[in-house]
Amino acid sequence: MYRRTVQRAICLAIAAAMLLSLAITVPRDAKAAGGATYYVDNVNGNDASNGTSAGTAWKTLTKVNAKTFAPGDKILFKAGGAWQGQLWPKGSGVNGSPIVIDQYGTGNKPLIAGVTSELQTVFLKNQEYWEINNLEVTNPSTLPFSRDWKGARGERRGVYILNEESGILNHIYIKNLNIHDVDGVYTTRAGGIIFDSVGSYVPSAFNDVLIDGNTLTDVDAYGIYIGSNCTIRYGMGDLWEWVPKPYGSWTPTTNLKISNNTIVRPATGGIAWNVTDGAIVERNTVQEATFLATNASIWWAYADNNVVQYNESFGSHNGEMDGEGFDVDAGNIGSLVQYNYSHDNAGGFMLFVNDTYYTTNTIVRYNISQNDKNHLFRYSGSIDTVYNYNNTVYVGAASGNPVMSDYFTKSSGAPKNIKNYNNVYYSVGDRGWNLTGQTFDSNAYYGGKTLVNSDAHRVTAEPKFMNPGSGGVGMNTLDGYKLQPNSPLIGAGVPLADNGGRDYFGNALYNGDPDIGAYEYQGAVPPATGKTPIVFTPAPITPMPEQPKPAPGNLAPLATASASIATLSTSSIKSLTDSSYDKAWSSVDKGVTFPNYITLDFGSRSVTANKLKVVTRFGTGQGVTKLDLEAYNGTAWVPVKTGIQWTWAYSDTTNETQTLNFDSTTAKQFRLKINGANLKWGNFAINELELYNNAAPNLAVAKSVE
């Protein structure tokens, strides 16, 4: 996914102050006595009635949306009923007395069908203590899916819970919904159930969120997504361009549980969560994710202390870039991935990502991977400290000759401290390993190119599973990976301290010396020999250096940027002035002619400036080389400095700066007239434009062009 970096010192300062004020806020825990029950019947209801009995039910969503409900109130829709439009009831509950939406009567779940004019079907904004149960929800569009997040469909959602600059909002439960045919675009902010925290100035998040027992089918782009723009910590400011700017300081959603949900054919990812602490994601099924575009089926980022367990992820469609069953993505500190079943995923079993800062201290244990494709384990960036142990990996013919592991070096670095113990790698054909950053001990290797010769205590004999490759759909279909009594894997492993106490099948650990693989044999075995257990040693967490960014006083973010040449579809004009060097603006890469113009328009505001800075990466390939600087006097463009020529030195990710000093000039618009550029790839690009008014004794009194 496309990523960008934004850091605003002023945002951090304000956010820190707000966070301090939130810390001393009295919890909203008043008790409400009872509450009223309101009924809604789309056939026999009447909005002129009081709504407090089935016989005096309201009729329309308009009536419900106009009401501010009180703690303890219930809103009951008649089973079998159907409504078109948006459901947005007002008000909040309190601790112990939430407001509840549910059904009454017998029959199908009440249907709330979205309409084109509303992006979200069921909506709460800056509200708390709500429980939403037993609805059927749709939000269709006749337009095709777009990989451009600005596509005509828009960021459509089935259920959208928005916290916008409202601090910590508590207790949102969403249970037993049937959500289908939500037709959004390729963005994390579109899909079936979306939670969104926007805290640019007030650190904002949720506490006590339960998403349980829902079925989501054909939802674009995500099944379930928990998102936030409160991401900045450890020098990080890396997110996707559709997430609201400026970013706030890292403020996690807490007490999040996503459980017992079934997601079928999400356009991209099935379940994903960002900026959380202590999330539990368990007993979910994700089927045929990445149906229209690539992502991992279950993934998480910028989150701490994640527990991901008892989930089944299978049949993802697109696996060229992502497409794994599970993905410990960027910025995760402390993830436990255990007792999951991954099979037939186009991208593989496990992805680990670190783009700009920590993804560290991850444990992956007692999982089973069957016929996952492409790359079983992929390490992307400076992944640090992963313990993979007692996993069973089966590569059958249906896997299509995958690599066992590969890696990518990114600006953050290469993977390190990846330790593999007691795993089974059973293959009928694979392309082997890239072992960068990895060590192996006491693993079993059988078939293919699985053997790692550096494993001092390896087992290479036939594992003697009951029936390898026989797993089907369902967590309970894997008895074929239990061990026969004469298996060489019994007692051949090394003990791990704090191992969770059970295997994939629920058997206690250990029976004698540890077995290799996800099954602990339960028959008679010799007593344990007293091997020294391996203790998980977490990597230390220290702040990362601050990334380069514009100096204080930069005027450019106050302006609206525009370009006379079309912007590359994967870029954004906002990248010119977003105070980040990590995201570039680029012209289209075909048919570039000169001159071209980039304009900073300050609207009704006049600004005085005397310095221009242009930051570019890969300057020898795409840097601007010839330009004039102009200002607008209200009727015409007036030259400020002409005949400028720049030479760039670097062809890599080095931030290279060109600085232009000029006489102080006051105007409402400034523009670069670009007369030439390096076009190695057919385009020219700029990572950041900066404009300053730096007082200096030798500068002339400001001249106005207005």
C-alpha positions as CSV (number, residue, x, y, z in Angstrom):
1,M,0.0,0.0,0.0
2,Y,1.2,3.5,-0.6
3,R,2.7,5.1,2.4
4,R,3.5,8.7,3.3
5,T,5.1,10.5,6.2
6,V,3.8,13.6,8.0
7,Q,5.3,15.2,11.0
8,R,4.0,18.5,12.5
9,A,5.8,19.8,15.6
10,I,2.9,22.0,16.5
11,C,0.5,19.1,16.3
12,L,2.7,17.1,18.7
13,A,2.8,19.9,21.2
14,I,-1.0,20.5,21.1
15,A,-1.6,16.7,21.3
16,A,0.6,16.3,24.3
17,A,-1.2,19.0,26.1
18,M,-4.6,17.5,25.3
19,L,-3.5,14.1,26.3
20,L,-2.4,15.4,29.7
21,S,-5.8,17.0,30.1
22,L,-7.6,13.8,29.2
23,A,-5.6,11.9,31.8
24,I,-7.3,13.8,34.6
25,T,-10.8,13.7,33.1
26,V,-13.4,12.0,35.3
27,P,-14.6,8.8,33.7
28,R,-18.2,8.9,32.3
29,D,-19.6,6.2,34.5
30,A,-22.9,7.5,35.8
31,K,-25.6,5.0,36.1
32,A,-28.9,5.5,34.3
33,A,-32.2,4.1,35.6
34,G,-33.9,2.0,33.0
35,G,-34.4,3.8,29.8
36,A,-37.2,3.8,27.2
37,T,-37.8,1.3,24.5
38,Y,-38.7,2.5,21.0
39,Y,-40.1,0.4,18.2
40,V,-39.8,0.9,14.4
41,D,-42.1,-0.8,11.9
42,N,-41.7,0.1,8.3
43,V,-45.2,-1.2,7.3
44,N,-47.6,-0.5,10.2
45,G,-45.6,2.2,12.0
46,N,-46.5,5.9,12.2
47,D,-44.0,8.7,12.9
48,A,-46.8,10.6,14.6
49,S,-47.0,7.9,17.3
50,N,-44.9,7.9,20.4
51,G,-42.9,4.8,19.4
52,T,-42.9,3.2,22.8
53,S,-44.8,0.0,22.0
54,A,-45.1,-2.3,19.1
55,G,-48.6,-1.0,18.5
56,T,-47.5,2.6,18.4
57,A,-44.2,2.1,16.5
58,W,-42.5,4.7,14.4
59,K,-42.1,4.1,10.7
60,T,-39.0,5.8,9.2
61,L,-35.3,6.2,9.7
62,T,-35.9,10.0,9.5
63,K,-37.9,9.8,12.8
64,V,-35.2,7.7,14.5
65,N,-32.4,10.0,13.3
66,A,-34.1,13.1,14.7
67,K,-34.2,11.7,18.2
68,T,-31.5,12.2,20.8
69,F,-31.6,9.0,22.8
70,A,-30.8,8.7,26.5
71,P,-28.7,6.2,28.5
72,G,-30.5,2.8,28.7
73,D,-32.8,3.4,25.7
74,K,-33.4,0.7,23.2
75,I,-34.3,1.1,19.5
76,L,-35.9,-2.1,18.2
77,F,-36.6,-2.6,14.4
78,K,-39.2,-5.1,13.4
79,A,-37.9,-8.4,12.1
80,G,-38.5,-8.8,8.4
81,G,-38.7,-5.0,7.9
82,A,-36.7,-3.0,5.4
83,W,-35.6,0.6,5.4
84,Q,-33.6,2.6,2.8
85,G,-31.3,5.4,3.8
86,Q,-28.9,6.1,6.6
87,L,-29.4,5.2,10.3
88,W,-27.8,7.8,12.5
89,P,-29.5,8.0,15.9
90,K,-28.1,10.7,18.2
91,G,-27.1,10.7,21.8
92,S,-24.8,8.6,24.0
93,G,-25.2,6.1,26.8
94,V,-23.1,5.9,30.0
95,N,-21.2,3.2,31.7
96,G,-23.6,0.4,32.7
97,S,-26.4,1.9,30.5
98,P,-25.6,1.8,26.9
99,I,-28.1,2.6,24.1
100,V,-29.0,-0.6,22.3
101,I,-30.2,-1.2,18.7
102,D,-31.8,-4.6,18.1
103,Q,-34.7,-6.3,16.5
104,Y,-38.1,-7.4,17.8
105,G,-40.5,-10.1,16.6
106,T,-39.5,-13.2,14.6
107,G,-38.2,-13.5,11.0
108,N,-35.3,-12.1,9.1
109,K,-33.0,-9.5,10.5
110,P,-34.2,-5.9,9.8
111,L,-32.6,-4.6,6.7
112,I,-31.0,-1.2,6.5
113,A,-30.1,-0.6,2.9
114,G,-27.8,2.3,2.1
115,V,-28.4,4.8,-0.7
116,T,-26.0,6.5,-3.1
117,S,-26.3,9.9,-1.4
118,E,-24.9,8.6,2.0
119,L,-21.4,7.0,2.2
120,Q,-22.3,5.1,5.4
121,T,-25.5,3.1,6.1
122,V,-25.2,2.8,9.9
123,F,-23.4,5.8,11.5
124,L,-22.2,7.0,14.9
125,K,-20.1,10.2,15.2
126,N,-18.5,11.2,18.5
127,Q,-20.9,9.0,20.4
128,E,-20.3,6.3,23.0
129,Y,-21.9,3.5,25.0
130,W,-23.8,2.0,22.1
131,E,-24.6,-1.6,21.2
132,I,-25.7,-2.5,17.7
133,N,-27.2,-6.0,17.2
134,N,-29.0,-8.2,14.7
135,L,-29.3,-6.0,11.6
136,E,-28.8,-6.7,7.9
137,V,-26.9,-3.9,6.3
138,T,-26.0,-3.1,2.7
139,N,-24.5,-0.1,0.9
140,P,-24.3,-0.9,-2.9
141,S,-23.1,1.0,-5.8
142,T,-23.6,0.4,-9.5
143,L,-20.1,1.8,-10.3
144,P,-17.1,-0.5,-10.7
145,F,-14.4,-1.0,-8.0
146,S,-11.5,1.5,-8.2
147,R,-8.0,1.0,-7.0
148,D,-7.9,4.8,-6.8
149,W,-9.2,5.8,-3.4
150,K,-10.7,8.9,-5.0
151,G,-12.8,6.7,-7.3
152,A,-16.4,7.6,-8.0
153,R,-17.9,5.0,-5.6
154,G,-16.4,6.9,-2.6
155,E,-15.4,5.5,0.8
156,R,-18.6,3.6,1.3
157,R,-19.2,1.7,4.6
158,G,-21.8,-0.6,6.1
159,V,-21.2,0.5,9.7
160,Y,-19.1,3.6,10.3
161,I,-18.0,4.6,13.8
162,L,-16.2,7.9,13.7
163,N,-14.4,9.6,16.6
164,E,-13.4,13.1,15.4
165,E,-11.3,15.1,17.9
166,S,-13.4,13.8,20.8
167,G,-10.8,12.1,23.0
168,I,-11.5,8.6,24.3
169,L,-14.9,7.2,23.4
170,N,-16.1,4.1,25.3
171,H,-18.1,0.9,24.8
172,I,-19.1,0.3,21.2
173,Y,-20.3,-3.3,20.6
174,I,-21.3,-4.6,17.2
175,K,-22.8,-8.1,17.2
176,N,-24.5,-10.5,14.9
177,L,-24.9,-8.3,11.9
178,N,-25.2,-9.6,8.4
179,I,-23.4,-7.0,6.2
180,H,-23.1,-7.5,2.5
181,D,-22.6,-5.7,-0.8
182,V,-20.8,-2.7,0.5
183,D,-19.2,-1.2,-2.6
184,G,-16.4,1.1,-1.7
185,V,-12.9,1.9,-3.1
186,Y,-9.3,0.9,-2.4
187,T,-8.8,2.5,1.0
188,T,-8.7,1.4,4.6
189,R,-11.6,3.7,5.4
190,A,-14.1,1.8,3.2
191,G,-15.8,-1.6,3.9
192,G,-18.1,-3.5,6.1
193,I,-17.4,-2.3,9.7
194,I,-15.0,0.7,10.0
195,F,-13.8,2.4,13.1
196,D,-12.0,5.7,12.5
197,S,-10.2,7.9,15.0
198,V,-9.2,11.4,13.8
199,G,-7.2,13.2,16.5
200,S,-5.0,15.8,14.8
201,Y,-5.5,18.2,17.7
202,V,-7.2,16.2,20.4
203,P,-5.6,12.7,20.9
204,S,-8.6,10.4,20.1
205,A,-9.3,6.7,20.3
206,F,-11.8,4.1,21.4
207,N,-11.9,2.0,24.6
208,D,-13.9,-1.2,25.0
209,V,-14.8,-2.3,21.5
210,L,-16.4,-5.6,20.7
211,I,-17.0,-6.8,17.2
212,D,-18.5,-10.3,17.5
213,G,-20.4,-12.8,15.5
214,N,-20.9,-10.8,12.3
215,T,-21.0,-12.1,8.8
216,L,-19.6,-9.8,6.1
217,T,-19.8,-10.8,2.4
218,D,-18.6,-8.9,-0.7
219,V,-17.5,-5.8,1.1
220,D,-15.0,-3.3,-0.5
221,A,-12.4,-2.7,0.5
222,Y,-12.2,-4.2,4.0
223,G,-14.3,-6.5,6.1
224,I,-13.4,-5.0,9.5
225,Y,-11.0,-2.2,10.0
226,I,-9.9,-0.2,13.0
227,G,-8.1,3.0,11.9
228,S,-6.6,6.1,13.3
229,N,-4.4,9.1,12.4
230,C,-2.9,9.3,15.9
231,T,0.2,7.4,14.9
232,I,3.3,9.5,15.6
233,R,5.9,8.0,17.9
234,Y,9.6,6.9,17.7
235,G,10.2,9.4,14.8
236,M,7.4,7.8,12.8
237,G,4.8,9.5,10.6
238,D,4.1,6.9,8.0
239,L,0.6,6.2,6.7
240,W,-1.6,6.2,3.6
241,E,-2.6,9.3,1.8
242,W,-6.3,9.0,2.5
243,V,-5.8,9.2,6.2
244,P,-6.6,12.7,7.6
245,K,-3.6,15.1,8.2
246,P,-1.9,16.3,10.2
247,Y,-1.3,13.1,12.2
248,G,-1.6,13.2,16.0
249,S,0.6,11.6,18.7
250,W,0.2,7.8,19.1
251,T,-3.1,7.3,21.0
252,P,-4.2,3.6,20.9
253,T,-7.6,2.1,21.0
254,T,-7.7,-0.2,24.0
255,N,-9.7,-3.3,25.1
256,L,-10.5,-4.2,21.5
257,K,-11.8,-7.7,20.7
258,I,-12.7,-8.9,17.2
259,S,-14.1,-12.4,17.5
260,N,-16.3,-15.1,15.8
261,N,-16.7,-13.1,12.6
262,T,-16.9,-14.5,9.1
263,I,-15.6,-12.4,6.2
264,V,-16.1,-13.6,2.6
265,R,-14.7,-12.0,-0.5
266,P,-13.5,-8.6,0.8
267,A,-12.0,-6.6,-2.0
268,T,-8.7,-6.3,-0.2
269,G,-8.1,-7.3,3.5
270,G,-10.5,-9.2,5.7
271,I,-9.6,-7.9,9.2
272,A,-7.1,-5.2,10.0
273,W,-6.4,-2.9,13.0
274,N,-4.1,0.1,13.5
275,V,-3.0,2.0,16.6
276,T,-4.2,-0.3,19.3
277,D,-2.9,-1.7,22.5
278,G,-3.8,-5.2,23.7
279,A,-6.1,-6.2,20.8
280,I,-7.4,-9.7,20.8
281,V,-8.5,-11.1,17.4
282,E,-9.7,-14.7,17.7
283,R,-12.0,-17.3,16.2
284,N,-12.6,-15.4,13.0
285,T,-12.7,-16.8,9.4
286,V,-11.5,-14.9,6.4
287,Q,-12.2,-16.4,3.1
288,E,-11.1,-15.2,-0.4
289,A,-9.6,-11.9,0.7
290,T,-7.8,-9.7,-1.9
291,F,-10.7,-10.5,-4.2
292,L,-10.1,-7.3,-6.2
293,A,-6.8,-5.9,-5.0
294,T,-3.8,-7.1,-3.0
295,N,-3.4,-6.9,0.8
296,A,-3.0,-9.5,3.5
297,S,-6.1,-11.3,4.8
298,I,-5.6,-10.5,8.5
299,W,-3.0,-7.8,9.3
300,W,-2.2,-5.1,11.9
301,A,0.1,-2.1,12.1
302,Y,1.3,0.6,14.6
303,A,-0.1,-1.5,17.4
304,D,1.2,-3.0,20.6
305,N,0.6,-6.3,22.4
306,N,-1.5,-8.0,19.8
307,V,-2.9,-11.5,20.3
308,V,-4.1,-13.3,17.1
309,Q,-5.4,-16.8,17.7
310,Y,-7.7,-19.5,16.6
311,N,-8.4,-17.8,13.2
312,E,-8.8,-19.5,9.8
313,S,-7.5,-17.6,6.8
314,F,-7.8,-19.1,3.4
315,G,-8.1,-18.7,-0.3
316,S,-6.8,-15.2,-0.9
317,H,-6.7,-14.3,-4.6
318,N,-3.9,-11.8,-5.2
319,G,-0.5,-12.6,-3.9
320,E,2.1,-10.8,-5.9
321,M,2.8,-8.2,-3.2
322,D,0.8,-9.2,-0.1
323,G,-1.9,-11.9,-0.1
324,E,-0.6,-13.7,3.0
325,G,-3.0,-15.3,5.5
326,F,-1.4,-13.1,8.3
327,D,0.7,-10.0,8.3
328,V,2.6,-8.4,11.2
329,D,2.8,-5.1,9.4
330,A,4.7,-1.9,10.1
331,G,5.2,-0.5,13.6
332,N,4.0,-3.4,15.7
333,I,5.6,-4.0,19.1
334,G,4.8,-7.3,20.7
335,S,2.6,-9.7,18.6
336,L,1.6,-13.2,19.5
337,V,0.3,-15.3,16.6
338,Q,-0.8,-18.7,17.7
339,Y,-3.2,-21.7,17.0
340,N,-4.2,-20.3,13.6
341,Y,-4.9,-22.2,10.3
342,S,-3.7,-20.7,7.1
343,H,-4.3,-22.4,3.8
344,D,-4.4,-21.9,0.1
345,N,-3.5,-18.2,0.3
346,A,-2.1,-16.7,-2.9
347,G,0.6,-14.8,-1.1
348,G,1.7,-17.2,1.6
349,F,1.4,-17.8,5.3
350,M,3.2,-15.0,7.2
351,L,4.3,-11.5,6.2
352,F,6.5,-9.3,8.5
353,V,6.9,-5.6,7.5
354,N,8.9,-2.7,8.9
355,D,8.9,0.5,6.7
356,T,10.2,3.2,9.0
357,Y,10.3,2.1,12.6
358,Y,9.8,-0.9,14.9
359,T,8.2,-4.1,14.0
360,T,9.7,-6.2,16.8
361,N,9.2,-8.9,19.4
362,T,6.9,-11.2,17.5
363,I,6.1,-14.8,18.4
364,V,4.5,-17.1,15.9
365,R,3.8,-20.5,17.4
366,Y,1.6,-23.7,17.0
367,N,0.0,-22.6,13.7
368,I,-0.6,-24.8,10.7
369,S,0.0,-23.7,7.1
370,Q,-1.2,-25.9,4.3
371,N,-0.7,-25.2,0.6
372,D,-0.1,-21.5,1.0
373,K,1.6,-20.2,-2.1
374,N,4.3,-17.8,-3.4
375,H,6.3,-17.2,-0.3
376,L,5.6,-18.9,3.0
377,F,7.5,-16.4,5.2
378,R,8.3,-12.9,3.9
379,Y,10.4,-10.4,5.8
380,S,10.2,-6.9,4.5
381,G,12.5,-4.2,6.1
382,S,14.2,-4.2,9.5
383,I,12.1,-6.8,11.2
384,D,13.8,-7.4,14.7
385,T,13.3,-10.4,17.0
386,V,10.9,-13.0,15.7
387,Y,10.5,-16.4,17.3
388,N,8.8,-18.9,15.0
389,Y,8.3,-22.2,16.8
390,N,6.3,-25.4,16.7
391,N,4.5,-24.5,13.4
392,T,3.6,-27.1,10.9
393,V,4.1,-26.0,7.3
394,Y,2.9,-28.3,4.5
395,V,3.8,-27.5,0.9
396,G,1.7,-29.7,-1.4
397,A,1.4,-29.7,-5.2
398,A,-1.4,-27.1,-4.9
399,S,1.2,-24.6,-3.4
400,G,2.8,-24.1,-6.8
401,N,6.5,-24.2,-5.9
402,P,6.7,-21.3,-3.4
403,V,9.8,-20.0,-1.7
404,M,10.1,-21.0,1.9
405,S,11.2,-17.5,2.9
406,D,12.4,-14.3,1.3
407,Y,13.2,-10.8,2.3
408,F,13.5,-7.2,1.2
409,T,15.9,-4.5,2.4
410,K,14.1,-1.2,2.9
411,S,15.2,2.2,4.1
412,S,14.7,0.9,7.6
413,G,17.2,-1.9,7.0
414,A,17.2,-5.8,6.7
415,P,15.6,-8.4,9.0
416,K,17.6,-9.7,12.0
417,N,17.2,-12.0,15.1
418,I,14.7,-14.3,13.4
419,K,14.9,-17.6,15.3
420,N,13.2,-20.8,14.2
421,Y,12.7,-23.8,16.5
422,N,10.7,-27.0,16.4
423,N,9.0,-26.3,13.1
424,V,8.1,-28.9,10.5
425,Y,8.7,-28.0,6.9
426,Y,7.1,-30.8,4.7
427,S,7.3,-30.2,1.0
428,V,6.6,-31.9,-2.3
429,G,8.3,-29.0,-4.1
430,D,9.6,-25.6,-3.2
431,R,12.3,-23.1,-4.2
432,G,14.1,-23.1,-0.9
433,W,15.1,-20.2,1.5
434,N,16.7,-16.9,1.7
435,L,18.1,-17.1,5.2
436,T,19.1,-13.4,5.8
437,G,18.7,-12.6,9.5
438,Q,17.6,-16.1,10.4
439,T,18.9,-19.0,12.6
440,F,17.4,-22.5,12.9
441,D,17.6,-25.2,15.5
442,S,15.7,-28.5,16.1
443,N,13.5,-28.2,13.1
444,A,12.2,-31.0,10.8
445,Y,12.8,-30.9,7.0
446,Y,11.3,-33.3,4.6
447,G,11.2,-33.1,0.8
448,G,11.7,-30.2,-1.6
449,K,14.6,-27.8,-0.9
450,T,13.6,-27.3,2.7
451,L,16.8,-28.4,4.4
452,V,18.8,-25.8,6.3
453,N,22.2,-27.3,6.8
454,S,23.2,-24.9,9.6
455,D,20.5,-26.4,11.9
456,A,22.6,-28.4,14.4
457,H,19.8,-30.6,15.6
458,R,17.7,-31.0,12.5
459,V,15.5,-34.0,11.7
460,T,15.3,-35.1,8.1
461,A,13.4,-38.4,8.4
462,E,9.9,-38.7,7.1
463,P,7.7,-37.1,9.8
464,K,5.0,-39.8,9.8
465,F,2.0,-37.6,10.1
466,M,-1.4,-39.3,10.2
467,N,-2.4,-37.9,6.8
468,P,-0.5,-34.8,5.7
469,G,-2.2,-32.5,3.3
470,S,-5.7,-33.7,4.2
471,G,-6.9,-30.5,5.9
472,G,-10.1,-29.0,4.6
473,V,-12.1,-25.9,5.4
474,G,-12.5,-25.6,9.2
475,M,-10.2,-25.4,12.2
476,N,-11.1,-29.0,13.2
477,T,-10.1,-30.7,9.9
478,L,-6.4,-31.0,10.7
479,D,-6.1,-34.4,12.5
480,G,-3.9,-35.5,9.6
481,Y,-1.1,-33.4,11.2
482,K,-1.1,-35.4,14.4
483,L,1.9,-37.8,14.8
484,Q,2.0,-41.5,14.5
485,P,3.4,-43.4,17.5
486,N,6.7,-44.0,15.7
487,S,7.2,-40.5,14.4
488,P,10.8,-39.2,14.6
489,L,9.5,-35.8,15.7
490,I,8.3,-37.1,19.1
491,G,10.7,-35.8,21.8
492,A,13.1,-34.3,19.2
493,G,12.4,-30.6,20.0
494,V,13.9,-28.1,22.3
495,P,11.8,-26.7,25.1
496,L,10.6,-23.0,25.0
497,A,9.8,-21.2,28.2
498,D,6.4,-19.5,28.4
499,N,5.1,-21.6,25.5
500,G,1.4,-21.0,26.0
501,G,0.8,-24.4,27.7
502,R,-1.0,-26.1,24.8
503,D,-0.6,-27.2,21.2
504,Y,-2.8,-26.4,18.2
505,F,-5.2,-29.2,19.2
506,G,-5.5,-28.2,22.9
507,N,-3.1,-30.8,24.3
508,A,-1.0,-29.8,27.3
509,L,2.7,-29.1,26.9
510,Y,5.0,-31.0,27.3
511,N,4.7,-34.7,27.2
512,G,8.3,-35.7,27.9
513,D,10.7,-33.8,25.8
514,P,9.0,-31.3,23.3
515,D,7.8,-32.6,20.0
516,I,8.5,-30.9,16.7
517,G,5.5,-29.3,15.0
518,A,2.0,-28.0,16.1
519,Y,1.0,-31.3,17.7
520,E,2.2,-32.7,21.0
521,Y,2.0,-36.5,21.0
522,Q,-0.2,-37.8,23.8
523,G,0.9,-41.4,24.0
524,A,3.5,-43.1,26.1
525,V,7.0,-41.4,25.8
526,P,10.2,-41.5,27.8
527,P,10.5,-39.0,30.6
528,A,11.9,-35.5,29.8
529,T,15.7,-35.3,29.7
530,G,16.0,-31.9,31.3
531,K,17.0,-29.8,28.2
532,T,17.4,-26.1,29.1
533,P,14.4,-24.1,27.9
534,I,14.9,-21.3,25.4
535,V,13.8,-18.0,26.8
536,F,12.3,-15.3,24.6
537,T,14.6,-12.3,24.7
538,P,12.8,-9.2,23.5
539,A,14.7,-6.5,21.7
540,P,14.9,-3.2,23.5
541,I,12.7,-0.3,22.4
542,T,14.5,3.0,22.0
543,P,13.3,6.2,20.3
544,M,14.4,6.4,16.7
545,P,16.1,9.5,15.3
546,E,13.8,12.2,14.1
547,Q,13.4,12.2,10.3
548,P,14.4,15.3,8.4
549,K,11.6,17.8,7.9
550,P,11.1,21.4,7.0
551,A,12.3,24.1,9.4
552,P,9.9,26.2,11.5
553,G,8.4,29.1,9.5
554,N,7.7,27.2,6.3
555,L,4.9,29.1,4.6
556,A,4.2,26.5,1.9
557,P,1.6,24.4,3.8
558,L,-0.6,27.5,4.1
559,A,-1.0,27.4,0.3
560,T,-2.9,25.3,-2.1
561,A,-0.5,23.6,-4.5
562,S,-1.3,23.0,-8.2
563,A,0.5,21.8,-11.3
564,S,-0.1,22.6,-14.9
565,I,1.0,19.0,-15.8
566,A,-1.0,16.0,-14.8
567,T,0.0,14.2,-11.5
568,L,1.1,10.6,-11.6
569,S,-1.8,8.4,-10.4
570,T,0.2,7.0,-7.6
571,S,1.2,10.5,-6.4
572,S,-0.6,13.4,-4.9
573,I,-0.3,17.2,-5.4
574,K,-0.6,17.5,-1.6
575,S,2.8,15.8,-1.3
576,L,4.5,19.0,-2.4
577,T,3.6,20.8,0.9
578,D,2.8,18.0,3.4
579,S,5.9,18.8,5.6
580,S,7.2,15.3,4.7
581,Y,10.2,14.3,2.6
582,D,9.0,10.7,2.3
583,K,6.2,11.2,-0.1
584,A,6.9,12.8,-3.5
585,W,4.8,14.6,-6.1
586,S,5.5,13.4,-9.6
587,S,4.4,14.4,-13.0
588,V,3.1,11.9,-15.5
589,D,5.8,9.7,-17.0
590,K,4.9,10.2,-20.6
591,G,4.9,13.1,-23.0
592,V,6.6,15.7,-20.7
593,T,7.2,19.0,-22.4
594,F,8.3,22.4,-21.1
595,P,7.6,24.9,-19.7
596,N,5.5,23.5,-16.8
597,Y,4.2,25.4,-13.8
598,I,3.8,24.6,-10.1
599,T,1.8,27.2,-8.2
600,L,1.4,28.0,-4.5
601,D,-1.8,29.9,-4.0
602,F,-2.4,31.5,-0.6
603,G,-5.9,32.6,-1.5
604,S,-6.8,36.0,0.1
605,R,-3.7,36.0,2.2
606,S,-0.6,38.0,1.2
607,V,2.7,36.5,2.3
608,T,6.2,37.8,2.2
609,A,9.0,35.4,1.2
610,N,12.7,35.5,0.3
611,K,13.8,31.9,0.2
612,L,12.7,28.8,-1.8
613,K,13.8,25.3,-0.9
614,V,13.2,22.3,-3.1
615,V,13.9,18.8,-1.7
616,T,14.2,15.9,-4.1
617,R,15.2,12.2,-4.0
618,F,16.8,10.5,-7.0
619,G,17.6,13.9,-8.3
620,T,19.9,12.7,-11.2
621,G,16.9,10.8,-12.6
622,Q,13.9,13.1,-11.9
623,G,15.1,16.5,-10.5
624,V,14.2,19.9,-11.9
625,T,17.2,21.4,-13.6
626,K,16.0,24.8,-15.1
627,L,13.4,27.1,-13.8
628,D,12.3,30.7,-13.1
629,L,10.5,31.9,-10.0
630,E,7.5,34.2,-10.5
631,A,4.9,36.0,-8.4
632,Y,1.4,37.2,-9.4
633,N,0.5,40.9,-9.2
634,G,-3.3,40.5,-9.6
635,T,-3.2,40.7,-13.4
636,A,0.0,39.1,-14.6
637,W,3.0,36.9,-13.5
638,V,6.0,39.0,-12.6
639,P,9.6,37.5,-12.7
640,V,11.2,37.3,-9.3
641,K,14.4,35.4,-10.3
642,T,15.1,33.9,-13.7
643,G,17.6,31.6,-15.4
644,I,18.1,29.3,-12.4
645,Q,20.0,26.1,-13.2
646,W,20.4,23.2,-10.8
647,T,22.6,20.1,-10.9
648,W,21.7,17.1,-8.8
649,A,24.3,14.7,-7.3
650,Y,22.4,11.6,-6.0
651,S,20.5,8.7,-7.6
652,D,19.1,7.2,-4.4
653,T,16.9,8.1,-1.5
654,T,19.2,10.8,-0.2
655,N,17.2,14.0,0.6
656,E,19.0,16.5,-1.7
657,T,18.1,20.2,-1.3
658,Q,18.4,23.2,-3.7
659,T,18.0,26.6,-2.1
660,L,17.1,29.8,-3.9
661,N,17.5,33.2,-2.1
662,F,15.7,36.2,-3.7
663,D,14.7,39.7,-2.8
664,S,11.8,39.8,-0.3
665,T,8.6,39.7,-2.2
666,T,4.9,40.0,-1.1
667,A,2.3,38.2,-3.1
668,K,-0.7,35.9,-2.9
669,Q,0.6,33.5,-5.4
670,F,4.1,32.2,-6.2
671,R,5.0,29.8,-9.0
672,L,7.9,27.8,-10.4
673,K,8.2,28.0,-14.2
674,I,9.9,24.7,-14.9
675,N,12.0,24.9,-18.1
676,G,13.9,21.6,-17.8
677,A,14.3,18.5,-15.7
678,N,16.1,15.1,-15.7
679,L,13.7,12.6,-17.3
680,K,15.5,9.3,-16.8
681,W,12.1,7.6,-16.2
682,G,10.1,10.0,-18.3
683,N,8.9,12.1,-15.3
684,F,10.1,14.8,-13.0
685,A,9.4,14.9,-9.2
686,I,9.7,16.9,-6.1
687,N,9.5,15.6,-2.6
688,E,8.8,19.0,-0.9
689,L,8.5,22.6,-1.7
690,E,9.3,25.1,1.1
691,L,8.9,28.8,1.2
692,Y,10.4,31.1,3.9
693,N,10.7,34.7,4.9
694,N,14.1,34.8,6.6
695,A,15.1,38.2,7.8
696,A,18.7,39.1,7.0
697,P,20.6,42.5,7.1
698,N,21.6,42.3,3.5
699,L,18.1,41.7,2.1
700,A,16.2,44.6,0.5
701,V,13.0,45.9,1.9
702,A,10.2,43.7,0.8
703,K,8.7,44.6,-2.6
704,S,5.1,43.9,-3.4
705,V,4.0,42.7,-6.8
706,E,0.3,43.3,-6.0
